[in-house]
Amino acid sequence: MSQAKQVDPAARVVHPIEQESFRRLRARLDTSRFPPLTRAVVERVVHSSADLEYADDLVMDEGELTAAHAALHAGAPVVVDVEMVAAGITRRETVCRLRDARSGPGLTRSAHAVRLAYEQVGPGALWVIGCAPTALEELLALDASPALVIGLPVGFVGAAESKAALRASGLPAVSNVSEKGGSAVAAAALNALLYHPLPEETS
């Protein structure tokens, strides 16, 4: 149901290979046009996927990211749709109810897992969906009042459509326009907010 413990992001030690990877990324992709948190998300998603096209494919709002960043660092719950997303978020406890979920008529296991998770955490959580479009669709059907929805499911059936519905919903969100996505990039987007220092840490 949960993964790892919460760790102070300021204590994170960046490996030299990661430092070099980001240096090469920035040499190939100019991210200086983005505001700070947007840039952090773009760079970490690109880093996790080696796909420079995400710089133009991702959709997010800096103000929404700022509010979500504050909520995350204040201890808001983090809910994931699958264990693969949880595995990528190694420095924060997460909630995943897929193992407890059951499918039924008109309801996938992923959608049921979202219902179970919402019953557990209530409003104000950060939701990280990287696998199942039906999980994102179910979340949009709930009155979940999320701090942020990272909606980056992947696939040829329903993925792009569910992400378009997320953008149309008006909820604070990170999404992308194309069919690509996945657990690694969804976790990377959350990690970008998790690793980014609080304002007082940068002053």
Contacts in CASP RR format, 6 or more apart in sequence:
PFRMAT RR
TARGET T0000
AUTHOR 0000-0000-0000
METHOD contacts of the structure
MODEL  1
MSQAKQVDPAARVVHPIEQESFRRLRARLDTSRFPPLTRAVVERVVHSSA
DLEYADDLVMDEGELTAAHAALHAGAPVVVDVEMVAAGITRRETVCRLRD
ARSGPGLTRSAHAVRLAYEQVGPGALWVIGCAPTALEELLALDASPALVI
GLPVGFVGAAESKAALRASGLPAVSNVSEKGGSAVAAAALNALLYHPLPE
ETS
1 95 0 8 1.000
1 96 0 8 1.000
1 97 0 8 1.000
1 99 0 8 1.000
1 100 0 8 1.000
2 86 0 8 1.000
2 93 0 8 1.000
2 94 0 8 1.000
2 95 0 8 1.000
2 96 0 8 1.000
3 83 0 8 1.000
3 86 0 8 1.000
3 87 0 8 1.000
3 88 0 8 1.000
3 89 0 8 1.000
3 90 0 8 1.000
3 93 0 8 1.000
3 94 0 8 1.000
3 96 0 8 1.000
4 89 0 8 1.000
4 90 0 8 1.000
4 91 0 8 1.000
4 92 0 8 1.000
4 93 0 8 1.000
4 94 0 8 1.000
5 92 0 8 1.000
5 93 0 8 1.000
6 75 0 8 1.000
6 91 0 8 1.000
6 92 0 8 1.000
6 93 0 8 1.000
7 91 0 8 1.000
7 92 0 8 1.000
9 73 0 8 1.000
9 91 0 8 1.000
9 194 0 8 1.000
9 195 0 8 1.000
9 196 0 8 1.000
9 197 0 8 1.000
10 197 0 8 1.000
10 201 0 8 1.000
12 91 0 8 1.000
12 195 0 8 1.000
18 47 0 8 1.000
21 47 0 8 1.000
22 43 0 8 1.000
22 47 0 8 1.000
25 43 0 8 1.000
25 46 0 8 1.000
25 47 0 8 1.000
26 43 0 8 1.000
28 52 0 8 1.000
29 46 0 8 1.000
29 52 0 8 1.000
29 55 0 8 1.000
31 39 0 8 1.000
31 42 0 8 1.000
31 43 0 8 1.000
31 55 0 8 1.000
32 39 0 8 1.000
34 42 0 8 1.000
35 62 0 8 1.000
36 62 0 8 1.000
36 196 0 8 1.000
37 62 0 8 1.000
37 63 0 8 1.000
37 65 0 8 1.000
37 66 0 8 1.000
37 69 0 8 1.000
37 192 0 8 1.000
37 193 0 8 1.000
37 196 0 8 1.000
38 60 0 8 1.000
38 62 0 8 1.000
38 65 0 8 1.000
40 192 0 8 1.000
40 193 0 8 1.000
40 195 0 8 1.000
40 196 0 8 1.000
41 58 0 8 1.000
41 60 0 8 1.000
41 65 0 8 1.000
41 174 0 8 1.000
41 189 0 8 1.000
41 192 0 8 1.000
41 193 0 8 1.000
42 54 0 8 1.000
42 55 0 8 1.000
42 58 0 8 1.000
43 192 0 8 1.000
44 188 0 8 1.000
44 189 0 8 1.000
44 191 0 8 1.000
44 192 0 8 1.000
44 195 0 8 1.000
45 54 0 8 1.000
45 58 0 8 1.000
45 185 0 8 1.000
45 188 0 8 1.000
45 189 0 8 1.000
45 192 0 8 1.000
46 52 0 8 1.000
46 54 0 8 1.000
46 55 0 8 1.000
47 188 0 8 1.000
48 184 0 8 1.000
48 185 0 8 1.000
48 187 0 8 1.000
48 188 0 8 1.000
49 181 0 8 1.000
49 184 0 8 1.000
49 185 0 8 1.000
49 188 0 8 1.000
51 180 0 8 1.000
53 178 0 8 1.000
54 176 0 8 1.000
54 185 0 8 1.000
57 176 0 8 1.000
57 177 0 8 1.000
57 178 0 8 1.000
57 180 0 8 1.000
58 174 0 8 1.000
58 175 0 8 1.000
58 176 0 8 1.000
59 167 0 8 1.000
59 173 0 8 1.000
59 174 0 8 1.000
59 175 0 8 1.000
59 176 0 8 1.000
59 177 0 8 1.000
60 173 0 8 1.000
60 174 0 8 1.000
60 175 0 8 1.000
61 172 0 8 1.000
64 148 0 8 1.000
64 172 0 8 1.000
64 173 0 8 1.000
65 148 0 8 1.000
65 174 0 8 1.000
65 193 0 8 1.000
67 147 0 8 1.000
67 148 0 8 1.000
67 172 0 8 1.000
68 126 0 8 1.000
68 147 0 8 1.000
68 148 0 8 1.000
68 172 0 8 1.000
68 193 0 8 1.000
69 193 0 8 1.000
69 196 0 8 1.000
69 198 0 8 1.000
70 198 0 8 1.000
71 124 0 8 1.000
71 126 0 8 1.000
71 147 0 8 1.000
71 148 0 8 1.000
72 78 0 8 1.000
72 92 0 8 1.000
72 126 0 8 1.000
72 147 0 8 1.000
72 148 0 8 1.000
72 190 0 8 1.000
72 193 0 8 1.000
72 194 0 8 1.000
73 198 0 8 1.000
76 124 0 8 1.000
76 125 0 8 1.000
76 126 0 8 1.000
76 147 0 8 1.000
77 95 0 8 1.000
77 121 0 8 1.000
77 122 0 8 1.000
77 124 0 8 1.000
77 125 0 8 1.000
77 126 0 8 1.000
78 89 0 8 1.000
78 92 0 8 1.000
78 93 0 8 1.000
78 94 0 8 1.000
78 95 0 8 1.000
78 125 0 8 1.000
78 126 0 8 1.000
78 128 0 8 1.000
78 190 0 8 1.000
79 94 0 8 1.000
79 95 0 8 1.000
79 96 0 8 1.000
79 114 0 8 1.000
79 117 0 8 1.000
79 118 0 8 1.000
79 121 0 8 1.000
79 125 0 8 1.000
79 126 0 8 1.000
79 127 0 8 1.000
79 128 0 8 1.000
80 86 0 8 1.000
80 89 0 8 1.000
80 94 0 8 1.000
80 95 0 8 1.000
80 96 0 8 1.000
80 127 0 8 1.000
80 128 0 8 1.000
80 129 0 8 1.000
80 130 0 8 1.000
80 186 0 8 1.000
80 187 0 8 1.000
81 96 0 8 1.000
81 98 0 8 1.000
81 110 0 8 1.000
81 113 0 8 1.000
81 114 0 8 1.000
81 128 0 8 1.000
81 129 0 8 1.000
81 130 0 8 1.000
81 131 0 8 1.000
81 132 0 8 1.000
81 135 0 8 1.000
81 136 0 8 1.000
81 153 0 8 1.000
82 96 0 8 1.000
82 98 0 8 1.000
82 110 0 8 1.000
82 130 0 8 1.000
82 131 0 8 1.000
82 132 0 8 1.000
82 183 0 8 1.000
83 96 0 8 1.000
83 98 0 8 1.000
83 99 0 8 1.000
84 131 0 8 1.000
84 183 0 8 1.000
84 184 0 8 1.000
85 94 0 8 1.000
85 96 0 8 1.000
85 128 0 8 1.000
85 129 0 8 1.000
85 130 0 8 1.000
85 131 0 8 1.000
85 183 0 8 1.000
85 186 0 8 1.000
85 187 0 8 1.000
86 94 0 8 1.000
86 96 0 8 1.000
86 187 0 8 1.000
87 183 0 8 1.000
87 187 0 8 1.000
88 183 0 8 1.000
88 184 0 8 1.000
88 187 0 8 1.000
88 191 0 8 1.000
89 128 0 8 1.000
89 187 0 8 1.000
89 190 0 8 1.000
89 191 0 8 1.000
89 194 0 8 1.000
91 191 0 8 1.000
91 194 0 8 1.000
91 195 0 8 1.000
92 190 0 8 1.000
92 194 0 8 1.000
94 128 0 8 1.000
95 117 0 8 1.000
95 120 0 8 1.000
95 121 0 8 1.000
95 125 0 8 1.000
96 113 0 8 1.000
96 117 0 8 1.000
97 113 0 8 1.000
97 114 0 8 1.000
97 116 0 8 1.000
97 117 0 8 1.000
97 120 0 8 1.000
98 109 0 8 1.000
98 110 0 8 1.000
98 113 0 8 1.000
100 113 0 8 1.000
100 116 0 8 1.000
101 109 0 8 1.000
101 110 0 8 1.000
101 112 0 8 1.000
101 113 0 8 1.000
101 116 0 8 1.000
102 109 0 8 1.000
102 112 0 8 1.000
103 109 0 8 1.000
103 112 0 8 1.000
104 112 0 8 1.000
108 132 0 8 1.000
108 134 0 8 1.000
108 135 0 8 1.000
110 131 0 8 1.000
110 132 0 8 1.000
110 134 0 8 1.000
110 135 0 8 1.000
110 138 0 8 1.000
111 132 0 8 1.000
111 134 0 8 1.000
111 135 0 8 1.000
111 137 0 8 1.000
111 138 0 8 1.000
112 138 0 8 1.000
113 135 0 8 1.000
114 135 0 8 1.000
114 138 0 8 1.000
114 139 0 8 1.000
114 142 0 8 1.000
115 138 0 8 1.000
115 142 0 8 1.000
117 125 0 8 1.000
118 139 0 8 1.000
118 142 0 8 1.000
118 144 0 8 1.000
122 144 0 8 1.000
123 143 0 8 1.000
123 144 0 8 1.000
123 145 0 8 1.000
123 146 0 8 1.000
124 144 0 8 1.000
124 145 0 8 1.000
124 146 0 8 1.000
124 147 0 8 1.000
125 144 0 8 1.000
125 146 0 8 1.000
125 147 0 8 1.000
126 146 0 8 1.000
126 147 0 8 1.000
126 148 0 8 1.000
126 149 0 8 1.000
126 150 0 8 1.000
126 190 0 8 1.000
126 193 0 8 1.000
127 139 0 8 1.000
127 144 0 8 1.000
127 146 0 8 1.000
127 148 0 8 1.000
127 149 0 8 1.000
127 150 0 8 1.000
127 151 0 8 1.000
128 150 0 8 1.000
128 151 0 8 1.000
128 186 0 8 1.000
128 187 0 8 1.000
128 189 0 8 1.000
128 190 0 8 1.000
129 135 0 8 1.000
129 136 0 8 1.000
129 139 0 8 1.000
129 149 0 8 1.000
129 150 0 8 1.000
129 151 0 8 1.000
129 152 0 8 1.000
129 153 0 8 1.000
129 186 0 8 1.000
130 150 0 8 1.000
130 151 0 8 1.000
130 152 0 8 1.000
130 153 0 8 1.000
130 154 0 8 1.000
130 181 0 8 1.000
130 182 0 8 1.000
130 183 0 8 1.000
130 185 0 8 1.000
130 186 0 8 1.000
131 153 0 8 1.000
131 154 0 8 1.000
131 182 0 8 1.000
131 183 0 8 1.000
131 186 0 8 1.000
132 153 0 8 1.000
133 153 0 8 1.000
133 155 0 8 1.000
133 157 0 8 1.000
133 158 0 8 1.000
133 159 0 8 1.000
133 161 0 8 1.000
133 162 0 8 1.000
134 162 0 8 1.000
135 153 0 8 1.000
136 149 0 8 1.000
136 151 0 8 1.000
136 153 0 8 1.000
136 162 0 8 1.000
136 163 0 8 1.000
136 165 0 8 1.000
136 166 0 8 1.000
137 162 0 8 1.000
137 165 0 8 1.000
139 146 0 8 1.000
139 149 0 8 1.000
140 162 0 8 1.000
140 165 0 8 1.000
140 166 0 8 1.000
140 169 0 8 1.000
140 171 0 8 1.000
146 171 0 8 1.000
146 172 0 8 1.000
147 172 0 8 1.000
148 172 0 8 1.000
148 173 0 8 1.000
148 174 0 8 1.000
148 193 0 8 1.000
149 166 0 8 1.000
149 171 0 8 1.000
149 172 0 8 1.000
149 173 0 8 1.000
149 174 0 8 1.000
149 175 0 8 1.000
150 173 0 8 1.000
150 174 0 8 1.000
150 186 0 8 1.000
150 189 0 8 1.000
150 190 0 8 1.000
151 162 0 8 1.000
151 163 0 8 1.000
151 166 0 8 1.000
151 173 0 8 1.000
151 174 0 8 1.000
151 175 0 8 1.000
151 186 0 8 1.000
152 163 0 8 1.000
152 174 0 8 1.000
152 175 0 8 1.000
152 176 0 8 1.000
152 181 0 8 1.000
152 182 0 8 1.000
152 185 0 8 1.000
152 186 0 8 1.000
152 189 0 8 1.000
153 159 0 8 1.000
153 162 0 8 1.000
153 163 0 8 1.000
153 181 0 8 1.000
153 182 0 8 1.000
153 186 0 8 1.000
154 179 0 8 1.000
154 180 0 8 1.000
154 181 0 8 1.000
154 182 0 8 1.000
155 179 0 8 1.000
155 180 0 8 1.000
155 181 0 8 1.000
156 179 0 8 1.000
159 179 0 8 1.000
159 181 0 8 1.000
160 177 0 8 1.000
160 178 0 8 1.000
160 179 0 8 1.000
163 175 0 8 1.000
163 176 0 8 1.000
163 177 0 8 1.000
164 177 0 8 1.000
166 173 0 8 1.000
166 175 0 8 1.000
167 173 0 8 1.000
167 175 0 8 1.000
174 189 0 8 1.000
END
